[in-house]
């Protein structure tokens, strides 16, 4: 793996430099959670990464990205919900941002705080901290929300993977303890280097109005200086849920 994701100007040295710059912040996203490094290791079991030194030891061995479960430990309830917005043909980041804003408003009515992020693959994630909740109950709730939103805005959003042209495919599948999604600030594999970048809702609103929202790994430091780390609510879960 001399080059990351087949991109000749993004080498293992670039990966290491990125994680060295953001090791403390990235380790906060992984600590206390089950983690799947990417590319996959020989072990099929998730690992624990509790500090920056452990994080950097993985990147020194060729790991380029990190995925996490929405449940901290095996068999535990979820402490966050995850909605993925995947871009269908003919849709763009403005479409994703418009759907993100609409869903954020709906979820806010139910008392949820939403942390939006670009997913590093042309779509978006909505990450929602919650009091501990059963995974099946979480998915049932989210699917009802997504289906209702799709009925209200069928021209831009759908839950049907066969009807994605010009729309965002909304999915609650990642709100499952055994489904791992990319951690905030992780690099993401693809045709070019991607990164999961948390966003302020003002950024999302601007993107929905047509402002560009193209964030590369080298932009992360500048955006952190501008906005700070927006993931604090994820480390202090609250809001509706089934109390443990």
Secondary structure, 3 states (H helix, E strand, C coil): CCEHHHCCCCEHHHHHHHHHHHHHHHHHHHCCCCEEEECCCCCCCCECCCCHHHHHHHHHCCCCEEEEECECCCCCCEEEEEEEEEECCCCCHHHHHHHHHHHHHHHHHCCCCCEEEECCCCCEEEEEEEEEECHHHHHHHHHHHHHHHHHHCCCCEECCCCCCCCCEEEECCCCCCCCEEECCCCEECCCCCEECEECCHHHHHHHHCCCCCCCCHHHHHHHHHHHCCCCHHHHCCCCCCCCC
